[in-house]
Amino acid sequence: CWLASGAGAPPATARSARAARKEFVERHLLSWLPNAARQAERKAHPLWGGLLQALRAWLAEEFLPEDAEAERCFET
Protein backbone atom coordinates (compact mmCIF):
# COMPACT_ATOMS: atom_id res chain seq x y z
CA CYS A 1 0.00 0.00 0.00
CA TRP A 2 1.48 3.37 -0.99
CA LEU A 3 0.23 5.10 2.16
CA ALA A 4 1.74 2.64 4.60
CA SER A 5 5.10 2.59 2.84
CA GLY A 6 5.38 6.37 2.54
CA ALA A 7 8.57 7.59 4.22
CA GLY A 8 8.42 4.96 6.95
CA ALA A 9 5.65 6.78 8.81
CA PRO A 10 4.37 5.01 11.92
CA PRO A 11 0.95 3.34 11.56
CA ALA A 12 -0.75 5.95 13.77
CA THR A 13 0.48 8.73 11.48
CA ALA A 14 -0.69 6.86 8.40
CA ARG A 15 -4.13 6.32 9.96
CA SER A 16 -4.33 9.99 10.89
CA ALA A 17 -3.43 11.02 7.35
CA ARG A 18 -6.08 8.70 5.94
CA ALA A 19 -8.71 10.08 8.31
CA ALA A 20 -7.82 13.67 7.42
CA ARG A 21 -7.96 12.91 3.69
CA LYS A 22 -11.34 11.16 4.09
CA GLU A 23 -12.76 14.10 6.05
CA PHE A 24 -11.50 16.60 3.46
CA VAL A 25 -12.96 14.66 0.54
CA GLU A 26 -16.31 14.17 2.30
CA ARG A 27 -16.65 17.70 3.60
CA HIS A 28 -15.11 19.82 0.87
CA LEU A 29 -15.58 17.85 -2.33
CA LEU A 30 -18.37 15.29 -2.15
CA SER A 31 -20.78 17.63 -0.38
CA TRP A 32 -20.99 20.25 -3.14
CA LEU A 33 -20.49 18.17 -6.30
CA PRO A 34 -24.12 16.96 -6.66
CA ASN A 35 -25.45 20.53 -6.49
CA ALA A 36 -22.75 21.73 -8.88
CA ALA A 37 -23.69 18.95 -11.32
CA ARG A 38 -27.37 19.95 -11.27
CA GLN A 39 -26.53 23.60 -11.82
CA ALA A 40 -24.11 22.77 -14.60
CA GLU A 41 -26.78 20.74 -16.41
CA ARG A 42 -29.20 23.67 -16.24
CA LYS A 43 -26.89 26.63 -16.81
CA ALA A 44 -24.05 25.21 -18.87
CA HIS A 45 -23.76 22.35 -21.31
CA PRO A 46 -25.37 19.13 -20.02
CA LEU A 47 -22.06 17.32 -20.47
CA TRP A 48 -20.64 19.19 -17.46
CA GLY A 49 -23.24 17.68 -15.14
CA GLY A 50 -22.25 14.17 -16.16
CA LEU A 51 -18.57 14.97 -15.79
CA LEU A 52 -19.09 16.31 -12.26
CA GLN A 53 -21.12 13.24 -11.31
CA ALA A 54 -18.34 11.01 -12.65
CA LEU A 55 -15.79 13.00 -10.66
CA ARG A 56 -17.83 12.54 -7.49
CA ALA A 57 -18.11 8.79 -8.07
CA TRP A 58 -14.37 8.50 -8.68
CA LEU A 59 -13.51 10.52 -5.57
CA ALA A 60 -15.80 8.39 -3.42
CA GLU A 61 -14.32 5.18 -4.78
CA GLU A 62 -10.69 6.31 -4.71
CA PHE A 63 -10.51 8.15 -1.40
CA LEU A 64 -13.18 6.51 0.73
CA PRO A 65 -12.38 2.80 0.41
CA GLU A 66 -14.34 0.61 2.77
CA ASP A 67 -12.71 -2.68 1.87
CA ALA A 68 -10.42 -4.85 3.94
CA GLU A 69 -7.41 -4.21 1.70
CA ALA A 70 -7.40 -0.54 2.68
CA GLU A 71 -7.38 -1.48 6.35
CA ARG A 72 -4.46 -3.89 5.82
CA CYS A 73 -2.33 -0.87 4.91
CA PHE A 74 -2.27 0.02 8.60
CA GLU A 75 -1.52 -3.36 10.14
CA THR A 76 1.68 -3.44 12.18
HELIX and SHEET records of a PDB file:
HELIX    1   1 TRP A    2  SER A    5  1                                   4    
HELIX    2   2 GLY A    6  GLY A    8  5                                   3    
HELIX    3   3 PRO A   11  PHE A   24  1                                  14    
HELIX    4   4 VAL A   25  LEU A   30  3                                   6    
HELIX    5   5 LEU A   33  LYS A   43  1                                  11    
HELIX    6   6 PRO A   46  PHE A   63  1                                  18    
HELIX    7   7 ALA A   68  ARG A   72  1                                   5    
END                                                                             
